[in-house]
Amino acid sequence: MRPQAVLTFDEVAEHMDIKAEDVEQWIVRVVSSGIADCKIRQQVCYRGRGVVFFSSVVCAPLCS
């Protein structure tokens, strides 16, 4: 099994020095170029009376 990393969109944005709203497009480019196999997970969490949307990325490198 390949090692995997789970990162929030904010963590990806910070590490790659890009805007959080650009993360999804950046992930598409990474997958399209064959660098990594990534999946976007989007979840809705209910906290009290509010709703929190949470997006994370699960990535595994394709090359070592």
C-alpha positions as CSV (number, residue, x, y, z in Angstrom):
1,M,0.0,0.0,0.0
2,R,1.3,3.4,-0.9
3,P,1.7,6.0,1.8
4,Q,-1.1,8.6,1.9
5,A,-1.5,12.1,3.2
6,V,-4.7,13.7,4.3
7,L,-4.7,17.5,4.1
8,T,-7.3,20.2,4.4
9,F,-7.7,22.7,1.5
10,D,-6.2,25.3,3.8
11,E,-3.1,23.2,4.5
12,V,-2.6,22.6,0.8
13,A,-3.0,26.3,0.1
14,E,-0.5,27.2,2.8
15,H,2.1,24.6,1.8
16,M,1.8,25.3,-2.0
17,D,1.5,29.1,-1.5
18,I,-1.7,29.3,-3.4
19,K,-5.2,30.7,-2.6
20,A,-7.6,28.3,-1.0
21,E,-10.1,28.8,-3.8
22,D,-7.4,27.5,-6.3
23,V,-6.7,24.2,-4.5
24,E,-9.3,22.2,-6.4
25,Q,-7.9,23.2,-9.8
26,W,-4.3,22.6,-8.5
27,I,-5.3,19.1,-7.5
28,V,-6.8,18.4,-11.0
29,R,-3.5,19.5,-12.5
30,V,-1.5,17.2,-10.1
31,V,-3.6,14.2,-11.0
32,S,-3.6,15.0,-14.8
33,S,0.1,15.3,-14.8
34,G,0.5,11.9,-13.1
35,I,2.4,13.2,-10.1
36,A,-0.1,11.8,-7.5
37,D,-3.3,10.0,-7.1
38,C,-5.6,12.4,-5.2
39,K,-9.2,12.4,-4.1
40,I,-11.2,15.3,-2.8
41,R,-13.5,14.6,0.1
42,Q,-16.2,17.0,0.9
43,Q,-18.2,16.7,4.1
44,V,-20.9,18.6,5.9
45,C,-20.7,18.8,9.7
46,Y,-23.5,20.0,11.8
47,R,-22.3,21.9,14.9
48,G,-25.0,23.3,17.2
49,R,-27.2,25.3,14.9
50,G,-24.6,25.9,12.3
51,V,-23.4,24.0,9.3
52,V,-19.7,23.6,8.6
53,F,-18.5,22.5,5.1
54,F,-15.2,20.7,5.3
55,S,-13.0,19.8,2.3
56,S,-9.9,17.6,2.5
57,V,-7.6,16.0,0.0
58,V,-6.2,12.4,0.2
59,C,-3.1,12.0,-1.9
60,A,-0.6,9.2,-2.6
61,P,2.5,9.8,-4.8
62,L,2.6,7.7,-8.0
63,C,6.4,7.8,-8.1
64,S,9.0,7.3,-5.4
